[in-house]
Amino acid sequence: MVASQPAASGVLRSTKRCPASLLGTGPCSEATQPAAHTSASAALKVRPPASRCGQAIRRAFLCRFSRTSRTPGDVSKWKARRDFRTRPWPRATLCLRSTSTRSKKSGGRAEAFGIPLLHTQGANMNASIRARLFCAALTLALFTTHFSACTSGSVEDAITAAPVADAEVRLYGWPPPESTGYSWEWPRDLRREQPDHFTRSAAARFNGSNFGLGGAGPCLVDPESTLIPGQWYRVRVDHPDYRPGIFYRFHDGFNETCAFDLCSSAGIESAEGPCRREDFALWPREGDYQLLPDIIVDVREFEDNLWQCALMPSGPPIFGLRVGSSTANVGTGPLHLEGRGFGVEDDPELAQVVQKIDRNQGGQDEVDLGQDTFELHPGHNHIHFKDWLELNLIEPTAECDTPGERPESCKLASGTKLSFCIMDLEPFDAEIREHYEGHQRYPEPPTCDSVEQGLSPGWKDVYHALLEGQVIIVGDAEAMEALPTAVIVEASVDPRGKLTELDTTNNRASQRLTRPLDLPALCNSPRSRIDCSGPESSFDDEEQEMCPDYLRFIDNLTVRRP
């Protein structure tokens, strides 16, 4: 996940029982078996403890109907990942063995595909439906050869890096089906007994990991438990000797090659395939260590978007995408920022901005962020965090998928958001607030009336789409028509890496949007049109908020309006 996550000694499955041959050994002891669920909703979301579990061992590299196994026609059908992820309808799972799997036993020869059975999820299906699904799976298998990959990692002590045994790992797709919008907060104990995936960590590591999705000991048993790429996950890890670990991670694909042992009735075979490693560090309840923030972009806020046509004092209209953004603290400690020496009479050369970091046993550390991180806004008497959030339009091609590796041509348009001030505006995660003293430290007022600001654990700051700065300006009609029909809007928090935090790999989020094709209609719609053609003294509140973005674009201004 672009964020951080875990691999192969534990068992990660959705309440599926271990094979009889493995029961009572290591991670397949009866104690690791999740309790059976009997509710109607559970019947739709949890695989039955199938009696065919022995056959599952022979289904090496079983794959979900994920984007890596879709035919071109399926891509458009399923590209609304949010619906596919959250709807509890039955899903078919088929078994494919990659043609590139290398087997010691077969001397390098591998099956093009193998479908010993078709496993269905959800309500009971009649024979004709099962037959149709089997035929569809068989057809897909004939034209698809790939690995279905494995996600693995290690649960470890955050201080000593030693593996932590018997930690309970619960994974949930984010946002979950229960989310009603970008203001919904993760509640306490949501589906604690019905996670999307569950596993326990083992005492010893195998290939550097002590748990994995679909692993039992060294064997890949249930590969259908591998996570679907291209979505966020919320992970909770519990152990009685440690504080609960709550992580928000993005699974951006299987980016490593790992060795697997495949267990079958014929013995153990060695193979290699794509995988992803994600590690989770747990903090002991006692000890002296820093309580660090972890800042993420809430992907749900992209739903607050508006393509806009701005009428200018002269020349053609200018087009832009207004988009909301919110940044949440999902770490173990607050983000506390303090400006010193920013008074009107202070020497600007002596100004200082520090990040204060709480310690578990009391006291604080300070990190100097440099003078160029903030500036005092004279009209508001508070500090601005420079380049707190960066917004970009990205071309939706394979070569543009990976930030840091993509060519500059992938960036179609960009805009930089200068933070008004950072504060606890909305609750984000009740469990983080409960376990990490997430009381509201930075309310408004008085946060925006001072030179101290920040984000408490479990809270988020929100910038709605119609606020000044929340826009990616594309240009005139010719520039708009040059955009591809589908674009990726991407937001990155702290893109210059000024802050000290637990994890910086989850500071970026994105979503696919469709640009409007009828530009005259966009300019004629009262909702999407903004009139910036008159004198600034005549602007109403909405125009005062949004027109400066377009006027600066036209005039190439570098000074912000007070």
GUVEXDREN-618825 format. One record per residue (C-alpha): x, y, z. Coordinates in steps of 0.25 Angstrom, whole numbers, padded with zeros to 4 digits, m for minus. Example, Ala and Ser with C-alpha at 12.3 -4.5 7.8 and 13.67 -1.06 7.14 Angstrom:
<sites>
SITE     u     v     w
SITE  0049 m0018  0031
SITE  0055 m0004  0029
</sites>
This chain:
<sites>
SITE     u     v     w
SITE  0000  0000  0000
SITE  0006  0014 m0002
SITE  0005  0014  0012
SITE  0012  0004  0020
SITE  0007 m0011  0022
SITE  0010 m0027  0026
SITE  0014 m0047  0022
SITE  0015 m0061  0022
SITE  0016 m0068  0035
SITE  0002 m0064  0040
SITE m0012 m0067  0034
SITE m0020 m0056  0027
SITE m0033 m0061  0023
SITE m0048 m0057  0024
SITE m0053 m0067  0035
SITE m0048 m0079  0026
SITE m0044 m0091  0034
SITE m0030 m0096  0033
SITE m0028 m0109  0025
SITE m0029 m0121  0034
SITE m0015 m0125  0032
SITE m0010 m0112  0038
SITE m0020 m0111  0050
SITE m0013 m0110  0063
SITE  0000 m0105  0057
SITE  0006 m0091  0059
SITE m0004 m0081  0053
SITE m0014 m0091  0050
SITE m0017 m0095  0064
SITE m0032 m0094  0068
SITE m0029 m0081  0076
SITE m0026 m0074  0063
SITE m0040 m0077  0057
SITE m0049 m0065  0057
SITE m0063 m0068  0063
SITE m0074 m0072  0053
SITE m0083 m0061  0049
SITE m0098 m0063  0047
SITE m0104 m0050  0044
SITE m0110 m0048  0030
SITE m0100 m0037  0027
SITE m0089 m0046  0031
SITE m0094 m0057  0021
SITE m0092 m0047  0010
SITE m0078 m0042  0014
SITE m0071 m0054  0020
SITE m0067 m0067  0012
SITE m0073 m0079  0018
SITE m0063 m0089  0026
SITE m0063 m0097  0013
SITE m0062 m0112  0014
SITE m0053 m0111  0001
SITE m0042 m0105  0009
SITE m0033 m0116  0005
SITE m0035 m0113 m0010
SITE m0032 m0098 m0007
SITE m0017 m0103 m0004
SITE m0016 m0108 m0018
SITE m0021 m0095 m0023
SITE m0008 m0088 m0024
SITE m0009 m0073 m0027
SITE m0024 m0072 m0026
SITE m0028 m0058 m0031
SITE m0040 m0049 m0027
SITE m0047 m0042 m0039
SITE m0038 m0031 m0037
SITE m0033 m0021 m0048
SITE m0021 m0029 m0051
SITE m0030 m0040 m0056
SITE m0040 m0032 m0064
SITE m0041 m0032 m0078
SITE m0042 m0019 m0086
SITE m0057 m0020 m0086
SITE m0058 m0022 m0071
SITE m0049 m0010 m0068
SITE m0060  0000 m0072
SITE m0071 m0008 m0065
SITE m0064 m0009 m0052
SITE m0056  0004 m0052
SITE m0065  0010 m0041
SITE m0056  0003 m0031
SITE m0064  0010 m0020
SITE m0077  0002 m0024
SITE m0069 m0011 m0026
SITE m0062 m0010 m0013
SITE m0074 m0006 m0004
SITE m0086 m0014 m0010
SITE m0088 m0028 m0003
SITE m0093 m0035 m0015
SITE m0087 m0049 m0018
SITE m0074 m0049 m0025
SITE m0068 m0060 m0033
SITE m0053 m0064 m0030
SITE m0045 m0072 m0040
SITE m0032 m0080 m0039
SITE m0021 m0077 m0049
SITE m0006 m0081 m0048
SITE  0003 m0072 m0055
SITE  0011 m0077 m0068
SITE  0023 m0071 m0061
SITE  0022 m0079 m0049
SITE  0035 m0087 m0047
SITE  0034 m0100 m0040
SITE  0045 m0109 m0035
SITE  0037 m0121 m0037
SITE  0033 m0118 m0051
SITE  0046 m0113 m0056
SITE  0042 m0100 m0059
SITE  0029 m0104 m0067
SITE  0016 m0098 m0061
SITE  0001 m0099 m0064
SITE m0005 m0088 m0072
SITE m0017 m0089 m0063
SITE m0024 m0098 m0053
SITE m0038 m0098 m0048
SITE m0040 m0109 m0039
SITE m0053 m0102 m0034
SITE m0060 m0089 m0034
SITE m0062 m0082 m0021
SITE m0074 m0073 m0019
SITE m0077 m0063 m0008
SITE m0090 m0059 m0003
SITE m0104 m0065 m0004
SITE m0106 m0079 m0009
SITE m0106 m0080 m0024
SITE m0113 m0090 m0033
SITE m0106 m0099 m0042
SITE m0109 m0091 m0055
SITE m0103 m0079 m0049
SITE m0091 m0087 m0044
SITE m0089 m0093 m0058
SITE m0089 m0079 m0064
SITE m0079 m0074 m0055
SITE m0070 m0086 m0057
SITE m0071 m0084 m0072
SITE m0068 m0069 m0070
SITE m0056 m0072 m0061
SITE m0051 m0083 m0071
SITE m0052 m0073 m0083
SITE m0044 m0062 m0075
SITE m0034 m0072 m0071
SITE m0031 m0076 m0085
SITE m0028 m0062 m0089
SITE m0021 m0057 m0076
SITE m0008 m0061 m0070
SITE m0003 m0054 m0058
SITE  0000 m0055 m0043
SITE m0011 m0052 m0033
SITE  0001 m0048 m0023
SITE  0002 m0047 m0008
SITE  0002 m0036  0002
SITE  0011 m0039  0014
SITE  0019 m0032  0025
SITE  0023 m0032  0040
SITE  0016 m0028  0053
SITE  0028 m0023  0061
SITE  0032 m0015  0073
SITE  0033  0000  0069
SITE  0046  0002  0078
SITE  0053 m0012  0077
SITE  0048 m0016  0063
SITE  0046 m0030  0069
SITE  0034 m0038  0064
SITE  0022 m0038  0072
SITE  0014 m0051  0073
SITE m0001 m0053  0074
SITE m0005 m0039  0070
SITE m0019 m0038  0064
SITE m0019 m0031  0050
SITE m0032 m0026  0045
SITE m0033 m0020  0031
SITE m0044 m0012  0026
SITE m0046 m0005  0012
SITE m0046  0010  0013
SITE m0056  0017  0012
SITE m0065  0006  0017
SITE m0079  0003  0013
SITE m0084  0010  0026
SITE m0078  0023  0022
SITE m0089  0033  0018
SITE m0080  0044  0013
SITE m0067  0052  0016
SITE m0072  0057  0029
SITE m0075  0042  0034
SITE m0066  0038  0046
SITE m0060  0024  0048
SITE m0068  0020  0061
SITE m0063  0011  0073
SITE m0063 m0004  0070
SITE m0069 m0003  0056
SITE m0070 m0018  0051
SITE m0059 m0022  0061
SITE m0064 m0037  0060
SITE m0066 m0035  0045
SITE m0054 m0029  0038
SITE m0052 m0030  0023
SITE m0039 m0039  0026
SITE m0034 m0044  0039
SITE m0021 m0051  0043
SITE m0011 m0053  0055
SITE  0004 m0051  0055
SITE  0014 m0062  0057
SITE  0025 m0063  0067
SITE  0036 m0065  0056
SITE  0038 m0058  0043
SITE  0038 m0065  0029
SITE  0045 m0057  0018
SITE  0045 m0045  0027
SITE  0030 m0046  0031
SITE  0022 m0052  0042
SITE  0008 m0051  0036
SITE  0002 m0051  0022
SITE m0011 m0051  0014
SITE m0014 m0065  0011
SITE m0001 m0072  0017
SITE  0000 m0083  0027
SITE  0014 m0085  0032
SITE  0023 m0085  0019
SITE  0011 m0089  0010
SITE  0002 m0080  0001
SITE m0011 m0086  0005
SITE m0022 m0076  0002
SITE m0017 m0066 m0008
SITE m0031 m0061 m0010
SITE m0029 m0053  0003
SITE m0019 m0044 m0005
SITE m0023 m0029 m0004
SITE m0029 m0022 m0016
SITE m0019 m0012 m0022
SITE m0024  0002 m0024
SITE m0031  0005 m0011
SITE m0029  0010  0003
SITE m0029  0001  0015
SITE m0031  0004  0030
SITE m0023 m0006  0038
SITE m0024 m0009  0053
SITE m0014 m0017  0061
SITE m0016 m0021  0075
SITE m0007 m0028  0086
SITE m0009 m0027  0101
SITE  0005 m0022  0103
SITE  0004 m0011  0093
SITE m0004  0001  0090
SITE m0014 m0002  0079
SITE m0008  0001  0065
SITE m0017  0008  0055
SITE m0012  0010  0041
SITE m0018  0016  0028
SITE m0010  0011  0016
SITE m0012  0011  0001
SITE m0010 m0001 m0007
SITE m0004  0004 m0020
SITE  0000 m0010 m0026
SITE  0009 m0022 m0024
SITE  0023 m0015 m0026
SITE  0032 m0026 m0021
SITE  0036 m0041 m0025
SITE  0035 m0051 m0014
SITE  0038 m0066 m0013
SITE  0026 m0075 m0009
SITE  0025 m0089 m0004
SITE  0013 m0095 m0011
SITE  0006 m0107 m0003
SITE m0001 m0117 m0010
SITE m0004 m0132 m0009
SITE  0009 m0135 m0017
SITE  0018 m0128 m0008
SITE  0024 m0114 m0007
SITE  0027 m0106 m0019
SITE  0035 m0093 m0020
SITE  0030 m0081 m0028
SITE  0032 m0066 m0029
SITE  0022 m0056 m0032
SITE  0018 m0041 m0030
SITE  0016 m0037 m0015
SITE  0014 m0025 m0006
SITE  0021 m0024  0008
SITE  0014 m0015  0018
SITE  0020 m0014  0033
SITE  0013 m0010  0045
SITE  0020 m0005  0057
SITE  0013 m0005  0071
SITE  0017  0004  0082
SITE  0018 m0002  0096
SITE  0009  0004  0107
SITE  0021  0008  0115
SITE  0034  0014  0111
SITE  0040  0028  0107
SITE  0037  0030  0092
SITE  0032  0041  0083
SITE  0017  0042  0080
SITE  0017  0046  0065
SITE  0006  0050  0056
SITE  0003  0043  0043
SITE m0004  0053  0033
SITE m0013  0047  0022
SITE m0022  0053  0011
SITE m0036  0048  0013
SITE m0040  0043 m0001
SITE m0055  0045  0002
SITE m0053  0060  0001
SITE m0051  0059 m0014
SITE m0066  0057 m0015
SITE m0067  0072 m0013
SITE m0063  0077 m0027
SITE m0067  0086 m0037
SITE m0062  0089 m0051
SITE m0063  0104 m0053
SITE m0063  0115 m0064
SITE m0058  0129 m0060
SITE m0062  0141 m0068
SITE m0050  0150 m0068
SITE m0049  0166 m0070
SITE m0043  0164 m0084
SITE m0041  0152 m0092
SITE m0047  0138 m0093
SITE m0052  0130 m0080
SITE m0043  0123 m0072
SITE m0046  0109 m0067
SITE m0042  0101 m0054
SITE m0046  0090 m0045
SITE m0049  0094 m0031
SITE m0048  0082 m0022
SITE m0049  0080 m0007
SITE m0038  0074  0002
SITE m0036  0070  0016
SITE m0024  0066  0024
SITE m0026  0056  0036
SITE m0016  0052  0047
SITE m0016  0037  0049
SITE m0004  0037  0057
SITE m0001  0034  0072
SITE  0002  0049  0075
SITE m0003  0063  0072
SITE  0003  0072  0061
SITE  0007  0084  0068
SITE  0013  0096  0061
SITE  0018  0109  0067
SITE  0023  0122  0061
SITE  0032  0130  0069
SITE  0037  0144  0066
SITE  0026  0147  0056
SITE  0021  0160  0063
SITE  0020  0173  0055
SITE  0032  0179  0063
SITE  0040  0166  0063
SITE  0052  0165  0054
SITE  0048  0155  0042
SITE  0062  0150  0042
SITE  0060  0144  0056
SITE  0047  0138  0053
SITE  0046  0123  0056
SITE  0035  0112  0053
SITE  0036  0099  0062
SITE  0029  0086  0062
SITE  0027  0082  0076
SITE  0026  0066  0078
SITE  0020  0060  0091
SITE  0027  0049  0098
SITE  0020  0037  0104
SITE  0026  0039  0118
SITE  0024  0055  0118
SITE  0032  0066  0112
SITE  0034  0071  0098
SITE  0044  0071  0087
SITE  0045  0082  0077
SITE  0049  0082  0062
SITE  0052  0095  0055
SITE  0045  0095  0042
SITE  0052  0107  0036
SITE  0048  0121  0033
SITE  0042  0118  0019
SITE  0032  0109  0025
SITE  0022  0119  0030
SITE  0019  0134  0029
SITE  0011  0143  0037
SITE m0002  0148  0030
SITE m0003  0163  0035
SITE m0018  0164  0032
SITE m0021  0151  0041
SITE m0010  0151  0051
SITE m0007  0136  0049
SITE  0004  0128  0042
SITE  0002  0121  0029
SITE  0008  0108  0026
SITE  0014  0110  0012
SITE  0010  0099  0002
SITE  0002  0091  0012
SITE m0005  0084  0001
SITE m0002  0082 m0014
SITE m0013  0079 m0024
SITE m0010  0074 m0038
SITE m0017  0068 m0050
SITE m0010  0055 m0055
SITE m0011  0048 m0068
SITE m0018  0034 m0065
SITE m0007  0026 m0072
SITE  0002  0014 m0067
SITE  0015  0022 m0067
SITE  0008  0033 m0058
SITE  0004  0023 m0047
SITE  0016  0024 m0038
SITE  0019  0038 m0032
SITE  0034  0041 m0032
SITE  0036  0033 m0044
SITE  0026  0039 m0054
SITE  0031  0049 m0065
SITE  0028  0063 m0063
SITE  0019  0062 m0075
SITE  0009  0054 m0067
SITE  0005  0067 m0059
SITE m0006  0073 m0067
SITE m0009  0085 m0058
SITE m0005  0089 m0044
SITE m0009  0098 m0032
SITE m0003  0100 m0019
SITE m0011  0102 m0006
SITE m0006  0112  0004
SITE m0012  0107  0017
SITE m0021  0118  0024
SITE m0018  0111  0037
SITE m0018  0097  0042
SITE m0028  0093  0053
SITE m0037  0082  0058
SITE m0049  0085  0050
SITE m0056  0071  0049
SITE m0055  0058  0056
SITE m0049  0047  0047
SITE m0046  0034  0055
SITE m0053  0031  0069
SITE m0043  0020  0072
SITE m0031  0028  0070
SITE m0037  0039  0078
SITE m0040  0029  0090
SITE m0026  0022  0090
SITE m0017  0034  0087
SITE m0023  0045  0096
SITE m0030  0052  0083
SITE m0037  0063  0090
SITE m0039  0075  0082
SITE m0026  0083  0085
SITE m0027  0093  0073
SITE m0042  0098  0072
SITE m0046  0110  0065
SITE m0046  0120  0071
SITE m0036  0123  0076
SITE m0026  0115  0067
SITE m0027  0124  0055
SITE m0025  0136  0064
SITE m0011  0132  0069
SITE  0003  0127  0064
SITE  0000  0113  0069
SITE m0008  0103  0061
SITE m0008  0088  0059
SITE m0016  0075  0058
SITE m0020  0066  0069
SITE m0020  0050  0067
SITE m0033  0046  0061
SITE m0037  0060  0056
SITE m0036  0066  0042
SITE m0036  0080  0036
SITE m0045  0083  0024
SITE m0044  0092  0012
SITE m0057  0093  0004
SITE m0056  0094 m0011
SITE m0061  0108 m0012
SITE m0050  0114 m0003
SITE m0039  0122 m0008
SITE m0028  0114 m0013
SITE m0035  0101 m0015
SITE m0034  0101 m0030
SITE m0026  0095 m0041
SITE m0026  0105 m0053
SITE m0026  0098 m0066
SITE m0026  0111 m0075
SITE m0035  0115 m0087
SITE m0044  0106 m0095
SITE m0033  0101 m0104
SITE m0025  0096 m0092
SITE m0038  0089 m0086
SITE m0041  0082 m0099
SITE m0026  0077 m0099
SITE m0029  0070 m0086
SITE m0032  0055 m0087
SITE m0047  0051 m0085
SITE m0043  0045 m0071
SITE m0033  0051 m0062
SITE m0027  0048 m0048
SITE m0028  0059 m0038
SITE m0017  0057 m0027
SITE m0015  0064 m0014
SITE m0002  0063 m0006
SITE  0000  0068  0008
SITE  0013  0074  0012
SITE  0019  0072 m0001
SITE  0033  0078  0003
SITE  0034  0068  0014
SITE  0036  0079  0025
SITE  0029  0071  0036
SITE  0034  0060  0045
SITE  0023  0049  0045
SITE  0021  0034  0046
SITE  0019  0031  0032
SITE  0021  0040  0019
SITE  0017  0029  0009
SITE  0002  0032  0011
SITE  0002  0047  0009
SITE m0004  0046 m0005
SITE m0018  0042 m0010
SITE m0024  0043 m0023
SITE m0037  0040 m0031
SITE m0042  0039 m0045
SITE m0051  0050 m0051
SITE m0057  0053 m0064
SITE m0056  0066 m0070
SITE m0068  0073 m0076
SITE m0069  0073 m0091
SITE m0079  0084 m0093
SITE m0071  0097 m0090
SITE m0082  0107 m0094
SITE m0092  0100 m0085
SITE m0082  0101 m0073
SITE m0081  0116 m0075
SITE m0096  0117 m0076
SITE m0099  0110 m0064
SITE m0101  0119 m0051
SITE m0095  0108 m0043
SITE m0082  0106 m0050
SITE m0080  0121 m0055
SITE m0073  0131 m0047
SITE m0072  0146 m0052
SITE m0059  0152 m0050
SITE m0060  0162 m0061
SITE m0065  0174 m0052
SITE m0057  0183 m0043
SITE m0052  0176 m0030
SITE m0060  0186 m0021
SITE m0073  0180 m0027
SITE m0070  0166 m0024
SITE m0080  0159 m0015
SITE m0075  0149 m0004
SITE m0074  0137 m0014
SITE m0066  0145 m0024
SITE m0057  0151 m0014
SITE m0053  0137 m0010
SITE m0051  0131 m0023
SITE m0048  0141 m0034
SITE m0034  0144 m0028
SITE m0029  0131 m0032
SITE m0033  0133 m0047
SITE m0028  0148 m0047
SITE m0014  0144 m0042
SITE m0014  0133 m0053
SITE m0016  0143 m0063
SITE m0007  0154 m0058
SITE  0003  0145 m0053
SITE  0003  0151 m0039
SITE  0011  0145 m0028
SITE  0006  0153 m0016
SITE m0006  0148 m0009
SITE m0018  0157 m0006
SITE m0019  0160  0009
</sites>
